[in-house]
Amino acid sequence: MLTCTPNPAFPPSTFIVWAVSGQNPTGDSLGGTDSGFFTTGSGGGGTSSGSGTNRITTFTLGKTYNYQQDSAGVPTLDTNAPFTFGAVTSLASNRTATAISLKLPGGSGSNLTQNIFEKESFYMIYFTSSSNSLEGTFPQGDYSFTVTAAAAAYYAVRNGP
């Protein structure tokens, strides 16, 4: 178990994305990378905001090239998950959704997964060991989120990454 106690505390109403990987004392990998996200409450700190404190709705997506630095030498690509794509939404407290999907350039799409602890949050994370696979699956262009609710649907468009 890894516990993080930020000092100073995270600021209020802040979206936090985290990832961790590591090795045991003999240098063996601990079996991959774990990651997640949460939003701090209105009072700040490190607690999750699944209790309905979000004042805004956010749509975030991006590509990440993960490096590690084990010495004073040049950083190298992370051997466990060197390339990632992530899409995350966090709905304002007064919003509910039954599904959120992401349309990629060229028309293909993917459904985001609802966070079981924070019902207002949905995510999609893609890991690959190939930069060509990352760029081929998630090319430059327009991405659009579609949020489906019981009564209506609304969406946001993002040009990138």
Secondary structure, DSSP 8 states (H G I E B T S, - for coil): ------SS---TT-EEEEEE--B-TTS-B-SS-EEEEEE-BTTBSS---TTT---S-EEEEEEEE-EE--SSS--EE-SS--EEEEEEEE--TT---SEEEEE-TTS-EEE-EE-SS-TTEEEEEEEES-HHHHHHHS-SSEEEEEEE-SS-EEEEEEE--
